[in-house]
């Protein structure tokens, strides 16, 4: 990591990070968005509001909720808090085909006292989808994972007749990842990136995440997604300490995020080679904005953790699980992965709908990051030929 890199004076985002410009005070766009959004935030006042969401209309106990469980600290802490509030839950784990042994160990520690299900789009479908993505030069592994996890959560909620899905993440504690890094819930992009060049994986298990289906479930069936960290304090160090003491939870990542996915480090490295910046820089920046790290602590962590060298173990795991060779991945390792500008996508449609996303966010149905992510972008037109169109610059007001 070059020391000459210009960074935001508040967080650690470097110049060149997609969607970030620095103002005259040297503060980045994402810090300004955060400042505007959360300046009046008072987490402790909202715990009752969260609990009351689940209270039955007749006052007789609580409605059941689904809670996502990855084995990481946020999801485990969410289950801990739901138990503390006395709200009944079904925990579910989305197996993306790359779930780590450490994640499974932590899940086992929690599910002994819980109703729990593993959900998945299926091992073979996962394998075909990830193989096709990589073969087509796209390394956005987190997209099928996010889409599959949402689709399968919706399906489980329907089967179990549950009206709430609770997650241990929120726009306050998670980065608003720009489109160059993640296009979650853009099913058109995923389908085109997977099916280019004749691959025909079965995408039906992902169908619930399609735009119309998601709107149907949200507005007609009134399925509500709730982000617990929007309601209560969320200090990662304290959470880790509590989980270790009370549950024997183990931080298999030793402070590094996403140890639950063995592909994560390789995918982050593909991005680092392509953009010269990583998801890690934005995650650490969010922690600075939330007051969980000082800027100098974040800079130290970044120097220690940013994946600037090929993470061989994670790349080997991808090759082994998908039956690919290192040569198959060579373009990605060299930094020439494709993104949404080289495939058909809903990016322009979602941009046009950003006002609707603002409305659905205000009504409490969608996350604010969906709105922020699209309103701040201009888009290159969908590629009509095999030639990659020139990327248009991201425009930030
Ligand atoms: Zn910043």
Boltz pocket constraint, residues with backbone or C-beta under 6 A from the ligand:
constraints:
  - pocket:
      binder: B
      contacts: [[A, 8], [A, 9], [A, 10], [A, 11], [A, 12], [A, 13], [A, 27], [A, 28], [A, 29], [A, 30], [A, 31], [A, 32], [A, 285]]
      max_distance: 6.0
